[in-house]
Amino acid sequence: MKKLIYLSGIMSLLLVCSCSDFLEEENKSNATAESFYLTEVGYESLINSAYATLREVYEPQPYMFLAGTDLFFGTGQEAPLGLTSYQTLTPGTSQVADFFQTLYESIQVTNTALHYAELTESFDALESRRGEARFLRAYYYFLLVQHFGGVSLVTEMVQEPITHFERASASDIYQFIMSEMEQALNEVPETQSDFGRVTKRAVQHMLAKVYLTHGYEEFGQASDFEKAASYADAAINNETLSVPFADIFAYENDANAEVLFSIQYDEASLLNGGAHHWDEPYGPLITATGEGVFKQLRLKVTEYLWNVFGEYDSRFEGTFLTVRTSPYVGALIEEGAYPISMYYPRTAEQMADTVNWRAADPANRSETEIVPLSEWWWNLNNQSEYPALSKYDRVQLPDIRYTHDLFLARLGETYLIAAEAYFKMGNLTQAKDRVNEVRRRAAMPGHEADMLITEADIDVDFILDERARELAGEGHRWTDLKRTGKLIERNKMYNPQVIQLVNSGIDPFLGANGHFKILRPIPLSVIALDSEEYPQNPAYE
């Protein structure tokens, strides 16, 4: 395929590997891109490339999305200190530069898809494909504006070198995102024959989140929260949360009714690599051969996250593995198939029942070490005696290669977006009802009433606590804290790295000229390669 070279360093056209089994690229005729994309087969291949860019954005370890929050703190020299504790966050931080560049490379692919949408031959799915590309482009700009503020708005396929870009305001970027997503809503169908393609409910979910985030901005309006609630309710579509929480992330259950939009990873496409690394950094540390997986220890769960789950909240058991087998097989545990080396009870009821727990499978449990919830779980010196994050647990055994999909939009979050929007509107009754639907599903059997809340319970911190319980590890936390204005406060309350700096008299968020690091820096490479002046975010000037 034709390769376009983009000399400014902001983007280059990358037509990458397929995203899942329905996203197959093929060019048997050796035709040029210009002629190939004018056919239905060629254009479908281009759209598949646009979907595949999602992998490029999310493939690296999830530091940009989860590090430097109240849920995870950095451990070891491998964790990027600038992202985990902010003090050394600079325009030269490589992870920030990679993120910025990959987003613009992905935007170039979607721009190319939208360019050829006006030129390719007509076919039944063309309008939908145009809407899918439009949605993906808007989503990438949503990531950019949340992390960097105002950025350059590039809406045309780049075909020749460009040496200077203007930086649009954050308000203008948001207006573009909302306009594009609303147009995409009119172009994509209610359902798709291929799971993973953009549908109306996926767009409605993301529009709700965009309007919710916009409403918090200084240029936001009260009507933003009304629109956020309306779009969230449309995405909910009167559907209750029927999938048990643990089943959402069960082995080979990626295409369940809870999922509105996801990045797909099928076994065939992983034969030569391409798996994401969202399970690796949390540990527990596993490096021995024969264990089946490789786990690093670069982000560790904070004491706050271990303790935020109530005793009757089953989401702890749906988020973390409460047993560790030998060898480690992660979440793929057949009853009675593997010796259990460690068991992690965390409630009083579980602790009181360990005798019966052993008796249920004495062959595999009689020698199990019981490791109850204690301060040792979050101690930095503890590298292995605590539960693994199970949501994206990877299975790599001789006969199985499996990487769980990454969920970008699922119904449990849609309910919480609606709850937050209604709370910001002052409608506490509706906010309470949306939260209680989430908590009803999360309740341990027989404790549904214990999980219900009242209107008096709801404030921003409660909403963030509930999002932690429901969405821990799913890639939303940094933007959650930034949106709600709690990034600095909750890091200083719960992030051990930040707390240590603050206690030593250092404010790691304080940047240049008294500005705070609540946005990422514009990468040094972007500023250096621009032929004119490209403005830096104030905290990094």
Sequence and secondary structure as in RCSB ss.txt:
>XXXX:A:sequence
MKKLIYLSGIMSLLLVCSCSDFLEEENKSNATAESFYLTEVGYESLINSAYATLREVYEPQPYMFLAGTDLFFGT
GQEAPLGLTSYQTLTPGTSQVADFFQTLYESIQVTNTALHYAELTESFDALESRRGEARFLRAYYYFLLVQHFGG
VSLVTEMVQEPITHFERASASDIYQFIMSEMEQALNEVPETQSDFGRVTKRAVQHMLAKVYLTHGYEEFGQASDF
EKAASYADAAINNETLSVPFADIFAYENDANAEVLFSIQYDEASLLNGGAHHWDEPYGPLITATGEGVFKQLRLK
VTEYLWNVFGEYDSRFEGTFLTVRTSPYVGALIEEGAYPISMYYPRTAEQMADTVNWRAADPANRSETEIVPLSE
WWWNLNNQSEYPALSKYDRVQLPDIRYTHDLFLARLGETYLIAAEAYFKMGNLTQAKDRVNEVRRRAAMPGHEAD
MLITEADIDVDFILDERARELAGEGHRWTDLKRTGKLIERNKMYNPQVIQLVNSGIDPFLGANGHFKILRPIPLS
VIALDSEEYPQNPAYE
>XXXX:A:secstr
      TTSS        SSTT     TT   HHHHTTSHHHHHHHHHHHHHHHHHHH S THHHHSSSSSEEE 
STTS HHHHHSTT  TT HHHHHHHHHHHHHHHHHHHHHHHHTTS   TTHHHHHHHHHHHHHHHHHHHHHHHSS
     S   S         HHHHHHHHHHHHHHHHHHS S  SSTTS  HHHHHHHHHHHHHHHHHSTT  HHHH
HHHHHHHHHHHTT    S HHHHT TT  S TTEEEEE   GGGGTTS    SSGGG   B  TTSSS B  SEE
E HHHHHHS TTBTHHHHHB SEEESS  TT   TTTS EEEE   SHHHHHTHHHHHHTSHHHHTT EE  SSG
GGG TT SSSS  B TT  EEETTEEE   EEEEEHHHHHHHHHHHHHHHT HHHHHHHHHHHHHHHB TT HHH
H   GGG SHHHHHHHHHHHHTTSS HHHHHHHTT HHHHHHHH HHHHHHHHTT  TTB GGG B  S    HH
HHHH SS     GGG 
